[in-house]
């Protein structure tokens, strides 16, 4: 990626290994991709570009600046202005003096090719391109109507600790293991004037992973996500890179309509021009071509914890369902996780005589759910909790006391016991005695497909199982709905996908599922869902679910 102003004012002050990392990180954006981004943000010669301000945070050798110069020069001709009027129209930064000189030389050549004198070109080029650290510039140097570029991707371990501390202080969204480009997004967004637009091509991992959460919160709270154009298989750079790039257009205004788009390997310069024409025309609602699929959404997804990843058509479906239906979890339906002990070797047993009978809690394990019908394997939790949620008095349970004392060396070393030594025999999670008796749907953590299994009441879930209990749903009807591919589509869009396509059916992803009010489901559809669940027929469950959700089909 085009590497920019990262680590100081003078490259000679940068440690040699770091200079090498910056240089090796330089991968330049193809010219047609640059032209596409400039078109998408509306940076075109018909506008008086001398009266606008564009900033490029990391100019590298000038991949963006050449196209910018051509458009500014053409704008000057259209609006009958001298090139000198464009001195303050653009500001570009880079760390390396080599790149500053390359970019200035490129600008002079470009202006000359468009009929401007060398003296005019040199004056503008010298004003446009500066050596400096974009993330640590004064706010007054950043104000912009447009910010464009390819933010740098530099590994955290290559950033000196004091410099990283300065970045984190300047850019609060750079939390945890955040990559450098997170700071470029934040700084650029804060620099936008009202109505201003950001156009970046960058890795899209921040839209879903944990370290991008603060940036997602910033975008959804204060800006409008206008376009996400995924380009994972496209040759967008002059070299092959191990990244998953996307073009993002974000504007400084209230969230409006958004476009979600995906591309294939055949997406190139011609297809990019067609896409820009469609995007800017605000005409048809979707594109379904070999090289590109795209759909217009009434707005972007408002959540900060994760944005969905799916085909444009499926994203449109999810957005529609999000608008029309409520969340699975509500005050009368709860999603949770089973008990974590901190030492399963101690707290789990198959010995029905290990301790007092009322201290053994039948436990549902993942292996008990394999067939789709709950088949208890005989595992118990050695339960240290009373029915009212207090720790038991070991003096009242001599066999339990003996059992825990035999394993006290292990139990006392756990973090939870070190933190509370007087409660050394507690499990990490407290047992909710009411849950055992309740009918509930159980979900194994990791599965290729969604796999709800009914516990009629009698078992307590282990921590590798997630559960749903409800005061309003017939569990078989809800089970049929959640067995469907419609429900799975929500999880697929939000969940982490493991090797081999295995999905994580964790609580945070199950909570993303939208469902109708059970009272609105007709009796025939209720019967169909319950029957499909009993027979473990995902296709029949999907057919019934499509009717319930008011869908004709499930987009791929």
C-alpha positions in Angstrom: 0.0 0.0 0.0 1.1 3.5 -0.5 3.0 4.3 2.7 2.6 7.6 4.3 3.7 10.0 7.0 4.1 7.8 10.0 7.0 8.3 12.2 8.5 11.7 12.2 9.5 14.8 10.3 12.9 13.7 9.1 13.4 10.2 7.8 17.0 10.3 8.9 15.7 10.1 12.5 13.9 6.8 11.9 15.6 3.6 12.9 16.9 1.7 9.8 14.7 -1.4 10.3 11.7 0.8 10.5 12.6 2.6 7.3 13.0 -0.8 5.6 9.5 -1.8 6.9 8.0 1.3 5.5 9.7 0.9 2.1 8.8 -2.8 1.9 5.2 -1.9 2.7 4.9 0.3 -0.4 2.4 -1.2 -2.8 0.9 1.2 -5.2 -2.7 1.5 -6.3 -3.6 0.9 -9.9 -4.5 4.0 -11.9 -8.0 2.9 -12.8 -8.7 2.3 -9.0 -7.6 5.8 -8.3 -9.8 7.2 -11.0 -12.8 5.2 -9.6 -12.3 6.5 -6.1 -12.1 10.1 -7.3 -15.3 9.6 -9.4 -17.1 8.1 -6.5 -16.4 11.0 -4.1 -17.3 13.5 -6.9 -13.9 15.0 -7.3 -14.4 15.9 -11.0 -13.2 18.8 -13.2 -16.6 20.3 -13.7 -16.4 21.5 -10.1 -14.2 24.5 -9.1 -11.6 22.3 -7.5 -9.4 25.4 -6.6 -12.1 26.3 -4.1 -12.1 22.9 -2.4 -9.5 21.2 -0.2 -8.3 17.6 -0.8 -5.9 15.9 1.5 -4.0 12.7 0.8 -2.5 11.3 4.1 0.1 8.9 2.6 1.0 9.8 -1.0 3.9 7.4 -1.6 5.2 7.8 -5.1 2.2 9.8 -6.3 -0.3 7.1 -7.5 -3.2 9.4 -6.5 -1.5 12.7 -7.0 -1.1 12.2 -10.8 -4.8 11.8 -11.3 -5.6 14.6 -8.9 -3.3 17.0 -10.7 -5.0 16.1 -14.1 -8.4 16.9 -12.6 -7.3 20.1 -10.9 -5.6 21.3 -14.1 -8.7 20.5 -16.2 -10.9 22.3 -13.6 -8.7 25.4 -13.9 -9.3 25.4 -17.7 -13.0 24.9 -17.3 -13.4 27.7 -14.7 -10.8 30.0 -16.4 -8.5 30.1 -13.4 -4.7 30.2 -13.3 -2.9 27.1 -11.9 -1.6 29.3 -9.1 -5.1 29.4 -7.7 -4.7 25.7 -6.9 -1.7 26.2 -4.5 -3.9 25.5 -1.4 -6.3 23.1 -3.1 -4.4 19.9 -2.2 -2.1 18.8 0.7 -0.3 15.5 0.6 2.0 14.0 3.2 4.7 11.3 3.3 7.3 10.1 5.7 10.2 9.5 3.2 12.0 12.4 1.5 12.4 10.0 -1.5 8.7 9.8 -1.9 8.2 13.5 -1.5 10.6 14.2 -4.3 9.1 11.5 -6.5 5.6 12.9 -6.0 6.7 16.5 -6.7 8.5 15.4 -9.9 5.4 13.5 -11.0 3.2 16.6 -10.4 5.5 18.8 -12.4 5.5 16.4 -15.3 1.7 16.0 -15.2 1.1 19.7 -15.2 3.5 20.2 -18.1 1.7 17.5 -20.1 -1.5 19.5 -19.6 0.0 22.7 -20.9 1.1 24.4 -17.7 4.6 25.9 -17.4 7.4 24.2 -15.4 7.5 27.2 -13.1 3.8 27.0 -12.4 4.0 23.3 -11.8 6.9 23.5 -9.5 5.3 26.1 -7.3 2.1 24.1 -6.9 4.0 20.8 -6.5 6.1 22.3 -3.7 3.1 23.5 -1.9 1.0 20.4 -2.3 3.5 17.7 -1.1 4.9 17.9 2.4 7.2 15.6 4.5 5.5 15.0 7.8 3.5 12.7 10.1 -0.2 12.9 9.1 -1.4 11.5 12.4 0.4 14.1 14.4 -0.3 17.2 12.3 -2.2 20.1 13.8 -5.9 20.0 13.2 -5.8 23.2 11.2 -3.5 21.4 8.6 -6.1 18.7 8.1 -9.4 20.5 7.3 -10.7 19.0 4.1 -13.6 18.6 1.7 -12.1 15.4 0.4 -9.6 12.9 1.9 -8.4 10.1 -0.4 -5.8 7.5 -0.5 -4.5 4.1 0.4 -3.7 4.2 4.2 -0.5 2.4 5.2 -0.4 -1.0 6.7 2.5 -1.3 9.1 2.8 -4.0 11.7 2.5 -2.9 15.3 5.8 -4.5 16.2 7.6 -2.2 13.7 6.3 1.0 15.4 8.5 2.4 18.2 6.7 2.3 21.6 6.9 6.1 22.1 5.6 6.8 18.6 2.7 4.3 19.1 1.9 6.0 22.4 1.6 9.3 20.6 -0.6 7.8 18.0 -2.9 6.2 20.6 -3.1 9.5 22.5 -4.0 11.3 19.2 -6.3 8.6 17.9 -8.5 7.0 20.6 -10.0 4.5 18.2 -6.5 2.8 18.0 -7.2 0.5 20.9 -6.0 -3.0 21.5 -4.2 -4.5 18.5 -5.5 -1.9 16.1 -3.4 -1.5 12.9 -2.1 1.9 11.9 -4.7 2.4 9.2 -7.4 2.7 12.0 -5.7 6.0 13.0 -5.8 7.2 9.4 -9.5 6.6 9.2 -10.1 8.5 12.5 -8.0 11.4 11.7 -9.4 11.8 8.2 -13.0 11.6 9.4 -12.5 14.2 12.0 -10.9 16.5 9.4 -13.9 16.5 7.0 -15.8 19.7 6.6 -19.6 19.5 6.6 -20.6 17.3 3.7 -17.0 16.3 3.1 -16.2 12.8 1.8 -13.5 10.2 2.5 -12.5 7.7 -0.2 -10.0 5.0 0.9 -9.0 1.7 -0.4 -7.9 -0.4 2.5 -8.2 -3.7 4.3 -11.8 -4.2 5.4 -11.1 -6.3 8.5 -11.9 -3.3 10.8 -15.6 -3.7 9.8 -15.9 -6.9 11.7 -13.0 -7.5 14.1 -12.7 -6.4 17.7 -10.0 -3.7 17.2 -12.3 -1.9 14.7 -15.2 -1.5 17.1 -14.3 2.0 18.3 -13.9 3.1 14.6 -17.3 1.5 13.8 -18.8 3.4 16.7 -17.4 6.7 15.4 -18.7 6.1 11.9 -22.2 5.0 12.9 -22.5 7.8 15.5 -21.3 10.8 13.5 -21.0 10.0 9.8 -22.7 8.3 6.8 -21.3 5.1 5.4 -22.2 5.6 1.8 -20.4 2.8 0.0 -18.6 -0.4 0.7 -17.1 -1.9 -2.5 -15.4 -5.2 -1.6 -12.5 -6.0 -4.0 -11.0 -9.1 -2.5 -10.2 -10.9 -5.8 -9.4 -7.8 -7.8 -5.9 -6.8 -8.9 -6.3 -3.4 -7.4 -2.5 -2.9 -6.7 0.6 -3.0 -8.9 1.7 -6.0 -6.8 0.0 -9.0 -5.3 -0.8 -8.3 -1.6 -2.2 -10.6 1.1 -5.0 -8.3 2.1 -8.8 -8.1 1.7 -9.3 -4.6 0.3 -12.4 -2.6 -0.1 -13.2 0.9 -1.2 -15.1 2.8 1.4 -16.9 6.1 0.9 -17.8 7.9 4.1 -19.3 11.4 4.3 -19.7 13.9 7.1 -23.4 14.1 7.2 -26.4 12.2 8.7 -26.6 8.6 7.6 -28.4 8.3 4.3 -28.9 5.6 1.7 -25.9 3.2 1.3 -24.5 0.9 -1.3 -23.1 -2.5 -0.6 -21.2 -4.0 -3.5 -18.9 -7.0 -4.2 -16.7 -7.7 -7.1 -15.0 -10.7 -8.9 -11.7 -11.1 -10.5 -13.1 -9.8 -13.8 -13.8 -6.4 -12.4 -11.4 -3.9 -14.1 -11.2 -0.4 -15.6 -14.3 -0.7 -17.9 -16.4 -2.3 -15.2 -15.3 0.4 -12.7 -16.5 3.1 -15.0 -19.9 1.4 -15.4 -20.1 1.0 -11.6 -19.4 4.6 -10.9 -22.0 5.7 -13.5 -24.6 3.5 -11.8 -23.6 4.6 -8.3 -23.8 8.3 -9.1 -27.0 8.1 -11.2 -29.0 6.8 -8.2 -31.1 4.8 -10.8 -31.8 1.1 -10.5 -31.8 -0.5 -7.1 -29.2 -3.2 -7.9 -26.5 -4.7 -10.2 -26.2 -8.4 -10.8 -23.4 -8.8 -13.3 -20.6 -11.3 -13.6 -18.0 -8.8 -12.5 -20.0 -7.0 -9.8 -23.1 -7.3 -7.6 -24.4 -4.3 -5.8 -27.5 -3.1 -4.0 -28.8 0.1 -2.6 -29.8 0.1 1.0 -32.0 2.7 2.7 -29.3 3.1 5.3 -26.2 1.4 6.7 -26.2 -1.1 9.6 -26.3 0.9 12.9 -24.5 -1.6 15.1 -21.0 -0.9 16.4 -20.1 -4.4 17.5 -19.9 -5.9 14.0 -21.1 -5.2 10.5 -22.4 -8.1 8.5 -20.5 -9.7 5.7 -22.5 -11.2 2.9 -23.4 -10.8 -0.7 -25.1 -7.5 -1.6 -28.4 -9.3 -2.2 -28.3 -11.0 1.2 -27.3 -7.8 2.9 -30.4 -6.2 1.5 -32.5 -9.0 2.8 -30.9 -8.8 6.2 -31.5 -5.0 6.3 -35.1 -5.5 5.3 -35.6 -8.1 8.1 -33.8 -5.9 10.6 -36.3 -3.1 9.7 -39.4 -5.3 9.9 -38.7 -7.7 12.8 -37.5 -7.5 16.4 -34.4 -9.1 17.9 -34.6 -12.7 19.2 -33.5 -11.6 22.6 -36.0 -9.3 24.4 -37.3 -9.0 28.0 -39.3 -12.3 27.6 -36.7 -14.3 25.6 -33.1 -14.7 26.8 -30.0 -16.0 25.1 -27.2 -17.2 27.3 -24.2 -19.5 27.8 -23.8 -22.6 30.0 -21.7 -22.8 33.1 -17.9 -22.3 33.0 -16.1 -23.9 35.9 -12.5 -23.0 35.6 -11.6 -26.7 36.1 -13.8 -29.2 34.3 -11.6 -32.1 35.5 -12.7 -31.4 39.1 -16.3 -30.0 38.7 -17.5 -32.5 36.1 -18.0 -36.2 36.9 -19.9 -39.3 35.8 -19.7 -40.8 39.2 -23.3 -40.6 40.7 -21.8 -41.4 44.2 -19.0 -38.8 44.1 -20.8 -36.4 46.6 -24.2 -35.9 48.1 -27.0 -36.5 45.6 -28.4 -33.0 45.8 -25.0 -31.6 45.0 -24.9 -33.4 41.5 -26.5 -31.3 38.8 -27.2 -33.2 35.5 -25.2 -31.4 32.8 -25.9 -31.2 29.1 -22.7 -31.6 27.0 -22.1 -30.8 23.3 -21.9 -34.6 22.6 -25.4 -35.0 24.0 -26.8 -32.8 21.1 -25.1 -34.6 18.1 -28.1 -36.4 16.8 -30.5 -33.4 17.1 -32.3 -35.1 20.0 -30.9 -34.5 23.5 -29.3 -37.8 24.7 -27.8 -37.3 28.1 -24.4 -39.0 28.5 -24.5 -39.0 32.3 -22.3 -36.1 33.1 -22.9 -34.2 36.4 -21.7 -30.8 37.7 -20.4 -31.0 41.2 -22.5 -28.1 42.2 -21.3 -25.6 44.9 -24.4 -23.4 44.6 -27.6 -23.3 46.5 -31.0 -22.7 44.8 -30.9 -19.1 45.9 -27.5 -18.4 44.3 -25.3 -18.6 47.4 -22.3 -20.8 47.9 -23.1 -23.9 50.0 -21.8 -24.3 53.5 -19.3 -27.1 53.2 -19.9 -28.0 56.9 -23.4 -29.1 55.8 -22.0 -31.4 53.1 -19.2 -33.6 54.4 -18.7 -35.6 51.2 -18.7 -32.5 49.1 -16.2 -30.9 51.5 -14.0 -34.0 51.2 -14.2 -34.0 47.4 -13.2 -30.3 47.1 -10.4 -30.7 49.7 -9.0 -33.6 47.6 -8.8 -31.2 44.7 -8.0 -28.0 46.6 -4.6 -27.7 45.1 -6.1 -27.3 41.6 -9.1 -25.2 42.7 -7.1 -22.7 44.7 -4.7 -22.0 41.8 -7.5 -20.7 39.6 -7.7 -17.0 39.0 -11.2 -16.8 40.4 -10.0 -18.5 43.6 -6.9 -16.4 43.9 -9.0 -13.3 43.6 -11.5 -14.5 46.2 -9.6 -17.0 48.4 -12.5 -17.4 50.9 -14.7 -18.6 47.9 -12.1 -20.9 46.5 -14.5 -23.7 45.6 -16.8 -21.6 43.4 -17.3 -22.1 39.7 -16.5 -19.2 37.5 -20.2 -18.8 36.7 -23.0 -19.0 39.2 -25.6 -21.7 38.6 -29.1 -20.4 38.0 -31.2 -23.2 39.5 -34.3 -22.1 37.7 -32.7 -22.7 34.3 -32.5 -26.5 34.8 -36.3 -26.9 35.0 -37.1 -24.7 32.0 -37.6 -25.9 28.4 -34.7 -24.5 26.4 -33.0 -24.7 23.0 -29.4 -25.6 23.1 -26.8 -24.7 20.5 -23.3 -26.2 20.2 -20.7 -23.5 19.9 -19.1 -24.8 16.7 -21.1 -26.3 13.8 -21.2 -26.2 10.0 -24.9 -25.4 10.2 -27.3 -24.1 12.8 -28.2 -26.9 15.2 -30.9 -26.1 17.8 -31.7 -29.0 20.1 -34.6 -29.1 22.6 -34.1 -29.8 26.3 -37.6 -30.3 27.7 -36.2 -29.4 31.2 -34.0 -31.3 33.5 -30.4 -30.5 32.4 -28.1 -27.6 32.9 -25.9 -26.5 29.9 -22.2 -26.8 29.9 -20.2 -23.7 28.8 -19.7 -25.0 25.2 -23.5 -24.8 24.8 -25.5 -21.7 24.3 -29.2 -21.7 25.3 -32.5 -19.8 24.6 -35.4 -19.7 27.0 -38.6 -17.9 26.5 -41.9 -17.0 28.2 -43.7 -16.5 24.9 -42.4 -19.0 22.4 -43.4 -22.6 21.9 -39.9 -24.1 21.9 -40.6 -26.4 18.9 -41.9 -23.5 16.8 -38.9 -21.4 17.7 -36.7 -24.4 17.1 -38.1 -24.8 13.6 -37.6 -21.1 12.8 -34.0 -21.2 14.1 -33.3 -24.5 12.2 -34.0 -22.6 9.0 -31.5 -21.2 6.6 -33.0 -17.7 7.2 -31.8 -17.8 10.8 -28.5 -19.2 9.7 -28.1 -16.3 7.3 -27.9 -13.9 10.2 -25.2 -16.0 12.0 -23.2 -16.4 8.8 -23.2 -12.7 8.2 -21.9 -11.8 11.6 -20.1 -14.8 13.0 -16.4 -15.8 12.9 -16.0 -18.5 10.3 -13.4 -21.1 11.3 -11.2 -23.4 9.2 -13.4 -25.6 6.9 -16.3 -23.3 7.1 -17.3 -24.1 10.7 -19.4 -21.3 12.3 -19.4 -20.0 15.8 -22.9 -20.0 17.2 -22.1 -17.8 20.2 -24.6 -15.7 22.1 -23.6 -12.4 20.4 -24.3 -13.9 17.0 -27.6 -15.6 18.0 -28.7 -12.3 19.4 -28.4 -10.8 15.9 -31.3 -13.0 14.6 -34.5 -11.2 13.9 -37.8 -13.0 14.6 -41.5 -12.2 14.3 -43.8 -11.8 17.2 -44.9 -15.4 17.8 -48.5 -14.3 18.1 -48.4 -13.2 14.4 -47.5 -16.6 13.1 -50.5 -18.5 11.6 -51.4 -21.9 13.1 -50.5 -23.8 9.8 -47.0 -22.1 9.8 -46.6 -22.9 13.5 -47.4 -26.5 12.9 -45.1 -26.6 9.9 -42.2 -25.1 11.9 -42.7 -27.5 14.8 -43.0 -30.5 12.5 -39.8 -29.6 10.6 -38.0 -29.2 13.9 -39.2 -32.6 15.2 -38.0 -34.2 11.9 -34.8 -32.2 11.7 -35.7 -31.1 8.2 -33.9 -27.8 7.6 -35.4 -27.5 4.1 -38.9 -27.7 5.4 -38.1 -25.3 8.2 -36.7 -22.9 5.6 -39.8 -23.1 3.4 -42.0 -22.3 6.4 -39.7 -19.6 7.6 -39.7 -17.9 4.3 -43.5 -17.6 4.5 -43.3 -16.3 8.1 -40.7 -13.7 7.1 -42.6 -12.7 4.0 -39.8 -13.7 1.7 -40.0 -15.4 -1.7 -36.5 -16.8 -1.6 -33.2 -16.7 0.2 -30.5 -14.8 -1.8 -27.2 -16.5 -2.1 
